[in-house]
Amino acid sequence: MKEKFQTCRTYIPIILATIGFVNGCKIIFGEFGKPNGMEAKYPLFFLTISLVAIYLIPLLVLTYYLAKRYNISKQVIGLSWLLGLTSSISFSELGHTAIGYFLLEIVKASNNFLNDWGAAISGPLAEEIGKGLTVLLVLLICRKMTLKNALVSGVIVGLGFQIVEDITFVFRDMFMNKLDGFETILERVGQAGWAHWVFTLLFAIGLVALLTKNTGISKAQGVFWIGASFGIHFLFNSPFNTGIFQTVFPMLSIFLGLLAYQTVEKLSE
């Protein structure tokens, strides 16, 4: 029985990660391979999405710094990138489908409610759980269930998800809505400093704190960090995100990210 449990513990994360990777690739290539007869716009599309480098380069530097400081293995880094760009998309898409069915078919929410609150409900639940599951699979496969590994993997997985989401928004604007996509990418770049990579690192350290012993932070703190991840994502997607709160919420996200970093930094693993 113990051997069977150990076998399941070893292979189930690999199987789930593989399924997520394959489905993620299908979603991504299926999305970007449908230009709706506007193949000539691909060069402009690639030029437009190159602006992702504005936030990608500084965050890559941050990731390199954290990985070097915490002595994170190349296996964790590489697998986090691979699954962050694919599996996180797959798991989140599944979550959106399930929540959409619940709201439409079971709760039978009104169109007005869905327009106002749909993204605020579905976004945090589907995406944070999807990205959190991705980080968990990385740490289980690599056998590195520590807060420092969770923090770095969370940053990478969140960043991978963010890149794909930003590119998807631009693609849909250009090839489905027949816009130039430039305004969209600038808006996405402007929000990148406090978005998915912060949400995911908060969720990741909270998840590891809940699932493992002797991490240095309590289970209550783990619940707080997961709640913070859901909460800040909810606020960004909610109707509250207007006026002065468009400044307050980014500041809150940055503050939570720094607080999480300081919490992990103080620990000796």
C-alpha positions in Angstrom: 0.0 0.0 0.0 2.8 2.4 0.9 4.6 1.6 -2.4 1.4 2.3 -4.4 0.9 5.6 -2.6 4.5 6.6 -3.4 4.0 5.6 -7.0 0.8 7.7 -7.3 2.5 10.6 -5.6 5.3 10.4 -8.2 3.3 9.9 -11.4 0.0 11.7 -10.9 1.7 15.2 -10.9 3.6 14.2 -14.1 0.4 12.9 -15.8 -1.6 16.1 -14.8 1.3 18.3 -16.0 1.5 16.5 -19.3 -2.3 16.8 -19.9 -2.2 20.5 -19.0 0.8 21.0 -21.3 -0.8 19.3 -24.3 -4.2 21.0 -23.8 -2.5 24.3 -23.3 -0.6 24.0 -26.6 -3.8 23.0 -28.3 -5.6 26.1 -26.9 -2.8 28.5 -27.8 -2.1 27.3 -31.3 -5.8 26.9 -32.0 -6.3 30.5 -31.0 -3.4 32.0 -32.9 -3.9 29.8 -36.0 -7.3 31.4 -37.0 -6.6 34.7 -38.7 -10.1 34.9 -40.2 -8.8 35.6 -43.6 -6.5 38.3 -42.4 -3.1 36.5 -42.7 -1.5 39.7 -44.0 -1.8 41.2 -40.5 0.5 38.6 -38.9 3.7 40.8 -39.4 1.9 43.7 -37.6 0.7 41.4 -34.9 4.2 40.1 -34.2 5.5 43.7 -34.2 2.8 44.8 -31.8 3.3 42.0 -29.3 7.0 42.6 -29.2 6.2 45.5 -26.9 5.7 42.8 -24.2 9.5 43.1 -23.8 8.9 46.4 -22.0 7.8 44.5 -18.9 9.2 41.1 -19.7 12.9 42.2 -19.6 12.8 43.8 -16.1 10.8 40.9 -14.7 13.2 38.4 -16.2 16.0 40.3 -14.3 13.9 40.0 -11.1 13.4 36.3 -11.7 17.1 35.7 -12.3 18.0 37.7 -9.1 15.5 35.7 -7.0 16.5 32.4 -8.5 20.2 33.1 -7.8 19.6 34.4 -4.3 17.5 31.4 -3.3 19.6 28.9 -5.2 16.6 27.7 -7.2 17.3 24.7 -9.4 17.2 25.0 -13.2 14.7 22.2 -13.2 12.2 24.3 -11.2 12.8 27.4 -13.4 12.5 25.5 -16.7 9.4 23.5 -15.7 7.8 26.7 -14.3 8.2 28.4 -17.7 7.1 25.4 -19.7 3.9 24.8 -17.6 3.3 28.5 -16.9 3.0 29.2 -20.7 0.8 26.1 -21.3 -0.7 24.2 -18.3 -1.8 27.3 -16.5 -3.8 28.4 -19.5 -5.4 24.9 -19.8 -6.4 24.7 -16.1 -7.7 28.2 -16.1 -9.8 27.6 -19.2 -11.3 24.6 -17.6 -12.1 26.7 -14.5 -13.7 29.4 -16.6 -15.9 26.8 -18.3 -17.0 25.3 -15.0 -17.8 28.7 -13.3 -19.5 29.9 -16.5 -21.8 26.9 -16.4 -22.5 27.4 -12.7 -23.4 31.0 -13.2 -25.5 30.5 -16.4 -27.2 27.2 -15.9 -27.4 26.7 -12.1 -27.6 30.2 -10.6 -29.0 31.6 -13.8 -27.4 35.0 -13.2 -28.8 38.0 -15.2 -26.9 39.6 -18.0 -26.5 42.8 -16.0 -24.9 40.8 -13.1 -22.6 38.9 -15.4 -21.5 42.1 -17.2 -20.7 43.8 -13.9 -19.4 40.9 -11.8 -18.8 38.0 -14.1 -15.1 38.7 -14.6 -14.6 39.5 -10.9 -15.9 36.1 -9.9 -14.6 33.9 -12.7 -11.2 35.5 -13.1 -9.8 35.1 -9.5 -11.3 31.6 -9.0 -10.5 30.1 -12.4 -7.1 31.7 -12.9 -5.6 31.7 -9.5 -6.6 28.1 -8.8 -5.3 27.2 -12.3 -2.0 28.9 -11.9 -1.7 27.7 -8.3 -2.2 24.1 -9.4 0.5 24.6 -12.0 3.0 25.8 -9.4 2.0 22.9 -7.1 2.7 20.4 -9.9 6.1 22.0 -10.6 7.1 21.7 -6.9 5.8 18.2 -6.6 7.6 17.0 -9.7 10.8 18.7 -8.7 10.3 17.7 -5.0 11.0 21.3 -3.9 8.0 22.1 -1.7 9.5 25.2 0.0 8.4 28.8 0.3 11.3 30.1 -1.7 10.8 27.7 -4.5 7.1 28.6 -4.4 7.8 32.3 -4.6 10.1 32.0 -7.7 7.9 29.4 -9.4 4.9 31.6 -8.7 6.5 34.6 -10.3 7.4 32.6 -13.4 4.1 30.8 -13.8 2.2 34.0 -13.3 4.4 35.8 -15.8 4.0 33.0 -18.4 0.2 33.2 -18.0 0.3 37.0 -18.3 2.3 36.9 -21.5 -0.1 34.5 -23.2 -3.1 36.4 -22.0 -1.7 39.7 -23.2 -0.9 38.3 -26.6 -4.4 36.7 -26.8 -6.1 40.0 -26.1 -4.1 41.7 -28.9 -4.8 38.8 -31.3 -8.5 39.0 -30.8 -8.5 42.7 -31.2 -6.6 42.5 -34.5 -8.1 39.4 -36.1 -11.6 39.3 -34.6 -12.5 42.9 -33.8 -10.5 44.4 -36.7 -8.6 46.9 -34.6 -4.9 47.6 -34.7 -4.1 46.1 -31.2 -1.7 48.9 -30.3 -3.9 50.5 -27.7 -4.5 47.1 -26.2 -0.9 46.1 -25.8 0.0 49.5 -24.3 -2.8 49.1 -21.8 -1.7 45.5 -20.9 2.0 46.6 -20.6 0.9 49.4 -18.3 -0.8 46.9 -15.9 1.9 44.3 -16.0 3.9 45.5 -13.0 1.3 44.5 -10.5 -0.8 41.8 -12.2 -0.7 38.0 -12.6 2.9 37.4 -11.4 2.1 39.1 -8.1 -1.2 37.3 -7.7 0.4 33.9 -8.4 3.3 34.3 -6.0 0.9 35.2 -3.2 -1.2 32.1 -3.9 1.8 29.9 -4.2 3.4 30.7 -0.9 0.0 30.4 0.8 -0.6 27.0 -0.8 2.8 25.7 0.3 2.2 27.0 3.8 -1.1 25.1 4.0 0.2 21.8 2.5 3.5 21.4 4.2 4.8 21.5 7.8 7.6 23.6 9.4 7.6 26.3 6.6 8.1 29.1 9.1 4.7 30.6 8.6 1.4 29.5 10.1 -1.6 27.9 8.4 -3.5 31.1 9.1 -0.9 33.1 7.2 -1.2 30.6 4.4 -5.0 31.3 4.3 -4.3 35.0 4.3 -1.9 34.9 1.3 -4.4 32.8 -0.7 -7.2 35.2 0.3 -5.0 38.1 -0.7 -4.4 36.6 -4.1 -8.1 36.1 -4.7 -9.0 39.5 -3.2 -6.7 41.7 -5.2 -7.5 39.9 -8.4 -11.2 40.4 -7.6 -10.8 44.1 -7.0 -9.0 44.6 -10.3 -11.8 42.8 -12.2 -14.7 44.4 -10.3 -16.7 47.6 -11.0 -14.8 49.1 -8.0 -11.7 49.5 -10.2 -12.4 53.1 -11.3 -11.4 56.6 -10.4 -8.9 56.8 -7.6 -9.0 53.1 -7.0 -7.2 52.6 -10.3 -4.2 54.0 -8.4 -5.0 52.4 -5.0 -5.4 48.8 -6.2 -2.0 48.7 -8.0 -0.3 50.2 -4.9 -2.0 47.5 -2.8 -0.9 44.7 -5.1 2.7 46.0 -5.1 2.6 46.3 -1.3 1.3 42.7 -0.9 4.0 41.4 -3.2 6.7 43.2 -1.3 5.3 42.0 2.0 5.2 38.4 0.7 8.8 38.7 -0.4 9.9 40.1 3.0 8.1 37.2 4.7 9.9 34.6 2.7 13.2 36.5 2.9 13.2 36.3 6.7 12.9 32.6 6.7 15.9 30.2 6.7 15.1 27.0 4.8 
